Amino acid sequence: MRPRTPFNAWSLIRGGLSRQRLWQPQWRKAEPKKSYDVVIIGGGGHGLATAYYLAARHGLRNVAVLEKGWIGGGNTGRNTTVIRSNYFYPESAAFYDYALTQYEQLSRELDYNIMFSRRGMWVLAHDPHQRDRMRHSANAMRLNGVDSEFHDAGGVYAAIPGLNPDPRHRIWGGLLQPRGGTARHDAVAWAYARAADAHGIDIIEQCEVTGFELVGGRVAGVKTSRGMIGCGKVGVAVAGHSSDIARLAGLTLPIQSYALQAFVTEPVKPCLDTVVMSPATGAYVSQTDKGELVLGAGLDLYLSYAQRGNLPWMERAAQGLVDLFPQFSRLRFLRQWAGICDVTRDSSPIIDESAVAGLHFSCGWGTGGFKAIPAGGVCLAHHLAAGERHPLAAFASFERFATGRLVDEAGAAGIAH
Ligand SMILES: Cc1cc2nc3c(=O)[nH]c(=O)nc-3n(C[C@H](O)[C@H](O)[C@H](O)COP(=O)(O)OP(=O)(O)OC[C@H]3O[C@@H](n4cnc5c(N)ncnc54)[C@H](O)[C@@H]3O)c2cc1C
């Protein structure tokens, strides 16, 4: 392990007394070596977590993470930070709940404050049909061991201050996951990067993968903007660009890429202490520690790699917000952006080795992969190191698209973030 200054009260005081000269960079600016045991493509949460778990759980340190831009600059740094595990099917419930339990102790494990805030998450029902489905879902989730409570409209209004008593989309009830919440997205990327670096892993930014070296149907190296790098295995975690990378190896993935947008308002005093999602209006909202409202909406269902926002979705998100909380109508938007999401037919992920031996993918995270980062990292690292799928990721196979054994969370849990 490379020595690093721990984060604690004493080091903060020493840092202050040294005029902040005590602090080292959180990770080295590594130069690419000729070859590695494992190369991870993509310095988002999934790639960095995989690198960390390869070292921390499997003792593999001759590993590089190649990132074409800066780490966390993809969807990991663009998402609305909602973390929850209220999924319908047992396979996904087990997977996402494992991720949530890891998030609950991640700050301690990585010695980095990821600002995990267990503030609960509400999904609102806006008609009797949704309410009945929600009751059913709450029971199924509880059977899966996931904390989940159905509340009637009175319970929802008692728990969420400021909710419009007379919205255009009437509120019939709500599903609460008390353990759900948010975490600071950049901090998750930085925490894994710092911990991976401490284990000796090379994090190489500004290094774009442009091709593969394949020998006898096996991956033997990656071509990059900084030259050829040999490797034994490759883990690809590039979210919306998964199909691009797959094409470089002659593969086609069951993935479609869409832009998903988010919005932030000017900051106000603390007024919303939970996450509220309203599938009928398409909007969801939470408040950051700085006071800004973070607002999201649905996928722009137009296949695109254009990583920018647009006015129709801004209007839709604003309409939803103002219907739920009319008092926010005078807030100004400060920023709007988009990320490119990798969506599978069943809204479940893929963590599996591809038809090219040694070339693994972690993709299909769609609009909800931030909450999965610890579990995705553990499972991909396990597969790369042990040569077999992690039991938690048994459902996340390529095979299911051939056999039809889909885990259709799009239909069941109505996946949104
Ligand atoms: C607006 C928005 C809101 C969202 N809200 C939520 C939410 O509230 N909760 C939730 O759970 N999820 C949410 N998500 C989804 C979540 O952000 C993603 O599923 C998750 O961050 C994916 O992480 P990743 O590490 O796989 O990908 P990324 O973080 O996108 O990282 C992939 C990296 O690969 C790099 N890369 C791409 N091509 C190459 C190449 N050729 N060579 C080298 N590097 C390359 C990119 O630069 C990028 O940094 C949201 C997404 C968006 C866009």
The ligand as a MOL file (V3000), in Angstrom:
LIG
                    3D

  0  0  0     0  0            999 V3000
M  V30 BEGIN CTAB
M  V30 COUNTS 53 58 0 0 0
M  V30 BEGIN ATOM
M  V30 1 C -28.7430 12.8200 -15.7470 0
M  V30 2 C -28.5130 11.4780 -15.1290 0
M  V30 3 C -29.0970 11.1770 -13.9090 0
M  V30 4 C -28.8860 9.9400 -13.3180 0
M  V30 5 N -29.3760 9.7130 -12.0720 0
M  V30 6 C -29.0820 8.5620 -11.4270 0
M  V30 7 C -29.4920 8.3840 -10.0820 0
M  V30 8 O -30.0800 9.2780 -9.4660 0
M  V30 9 N -29.1950 7.2050 -9.4740 0
M  V30 10 C -28.5300 6.1940 -10.1270 0
M  V30 11 O -28.3420 5.1360 -9.5380 0
M  V30 12 N -28.0740 6.3680 -11.3980 0
M  V30 13 C -28.3270 7.5080 -12.0650 0
M  V30 14 N -27.8700 7.7220 -13.3430 0
M  V30 15 C -27.1370 6.6510 -14.0230 0
M  V30 16 C -25.6870 6.5730 -13.5530 0
M  V30 17 O -25.1200 7.8590 -13.5540 0
M  V30 18 C -24.8630 5.6480 -14.4570 0
M  V30 19 O -25.5510 4.4320 -14.6430 0
M  V30 20 C -23.5110 5.3500 -13.8340 0
M  V30 21 O -22.8740 6.5230 -13.4260 0
M  V30 22 C -22.6450 4.6180 -14.8310 0
M  V30 23 O -21.3400 4.5700 -14.3040 0
M  V30 24 P -20.1530 4.0540 -15.1950 0
M  V30 25 O -18.9430 4.0490 -14.3670 0
M  V30 26 O -20.5720 2.7630 -15.8370 0
M  V30 27 O -20.0760 5.0950 -16.4010 0
M  V30 28 P -19.4710 6.5790 -16.4920 0
M  V30 29 O -19.4880 7.2670 -15.1870 0
M  V30 30 O -20.1640 7.2410 -17.6370 0
M  V30 31 O -17.9650 6.3230 -16.8430 0
M  V30 32 C -17.5750 5.8420 -18.1060 0
M  V30 33 C -16.2660 6.4900 -18.4590 0
M  V30 34 O -15.7590 5.8650 -19.6230 0
M  V30 35 C -15.0350 6.8390 -20.3280 0
M  V30 36 N -14.8500 6.3750 -21.7190 0
M  V30 37 C -15.7720 6.2600 -22.6980 0
M  V30 38 N -15.2120 5.8310 -23.8300 0
M  V30 39 C -13.8820 5.6470 -23.5610 0
M  V30 40 C -12.7760 5.2200 -24.3460 0
M  V30 41 N -12.8930 4.8970 -25.6410 0
M  V30 42 N -11.5570 5.1590 -23.7490 0
M  V30 43 C -11.4030 5.4860 -22.4290 0
M  V30 44 N -12.4260 5.9080 -21.6660 0
M  V30 45 C -13.6470 5.9810 -22.2190 0
M  V30 46 C -15.8940 8.0920 -20.2180 0
M  V30 47 O -15.1440 9.2630 -20.4590 0
M  V30 48 C -16.4070 7.9760 -18.7970 0
M  V30 49 O -15.6620 8.7400 -17.8770 0
M  V30 50 C -28.0890 8.9560 -13.9750 0
M  V30 51 C -27.4980 9.2430 -15.2190 0
M  V30 52 C -27.6780 10.5070 -15.7850 0
M  V30 53 C -27.0220 10.8140 -17.0950 0
M  V30 END ATOM
M  V30 BEGIN BOND
M  V30 1 1 1 2
M  V30 2 1 2 3
M  V30 3 2 2 52
M  V30 4 2 3 4
M  V30 5 1 4 5
M  V30 6 1 4 50
M  V30 7 2 5 6
M  V30 8 1 6 7
M  V30 9 1 6 13
M  V30 10 2 7 8
M  V30 11 1 7 9
M  V30 12 1 9 10
M  V30 13 2 10 11
M  V30 14 1 10 12
M  V30 15 2 12 13
M  V30 16 1 13 14
M  V30 17 1 14 15
M  V30 18 1 14 50
M  V30 19 1 15 16
M  V30 20 1 16 17
M  V30 21 1 16 18
M  V30 22 1 18 19
M  V30 23 1 18 20
M  V30 24 1 20 21
M  V30 25 1 20 22
M  V30 26 1 22 23
M  V30 27 1 23 24
M  V30 28 2 24 25
M  V30 29 1 24 26
M  V30 30 1 24 27
M  V30 31 1 27 28
M  V30 32 2 28 29
M  V30 33 1 28 30
M  V30 34 1 28 31
M  V30 35 1 31 32
M  V30 36 1 32 33
M  V30 37 1 33 34
M  V30 38 1 33 48
M  V30 39 1 34 35
M  V30 40 1 35 36
M  V30 41 1 35 46
M  V30 42 1 36 37
M  V30 43 1 36 45
M  V30 44 2 37 38
M  V30 45 1 38 39
M  V30 46 1 39 40
M  V30 47 2 39 45
M  V30 48 1 40 41
M  V30 49 2 40 42
M  V30 50 1 42 43
M  V30 51 2 43 44
M  V30 52 1 44 45
M  V30 53 1 46 47
M  V30 54 1 46 48
M  V30 55 1 48 49
M  V30 56 2 50 51
M  V30 57 1 51 52
M  V30 58 1 52 53
M  V30 END BOND
M  V30 END CTAB
M  END
